[in-house]
Amino acid sequence: MYKKLIFLICIAGLLTPLSLSWGENNGFRNSKWGMTKEEVTALEIKMDPVEVNKNRIRYKTQILGRNVELI
């Protein structure tokens, strides 16, 4: 019983990265890995960034009705 469970967990762990890569064309809020800060900022037309520095852009927004920081 436990061997089957461990086997299923291992298979799920191997298949998870494949399923995550299927959504490669639809990144979070149309952003994609590797975009420049300018490209990301241009996509977020409804928000102004709270902080922009060498390594990140930070916004304060709401996702699913919760106040969050989007970095």
CORCORRA-V529347 format. One record per residue. N is the residue number from 1. RES is the residue in one letter. PHI is phi in whole degrees, 0 to 359 (none if undefined). Layout:
n = (N;N)
res = (RES;RES)
phi = (PHI;PHI)
This chain:
n = (1;2;3;4;5;6;7;8;9;10;11;12;13;14;15;16;17;18;19;20;21;22;23;24;25;26;27;28;29;30;31;32;33;34;35;36;37;38;39;40;41;42;43;44;45;46;47;48;49;50;51;52;53;54;55;56;57;58;59;60;61;62;63;64;65;66;67;68;69;70;71)
res = (M;Y;K;K;L;I;F;L;I;C;I;A;G;L;L;T;P;L;S;L;S;W;G;E;N;N;G;F;R;N;S;K;W;G;M;T;K;E;E;V;T;A;L;E;I;K;M;D;P;V;E;V;N;K;N;R;I;R;Y;K;T;Q;I;L;G;R;N;V;E;L;I)
phi = (none;292;295;294;296;297;298;296;295;295;297;298;295;283;274;301;300;294;291;290;283;297;272;303;283;245;287;293;52;67;273;227;300;98;290;283;299;295;294;294;299;294;289;272;287;269;228;258;293;279;214;228;224;301;253;203;238;237;238;251;207;239;231;54;79;246;285;221;255;257;243)
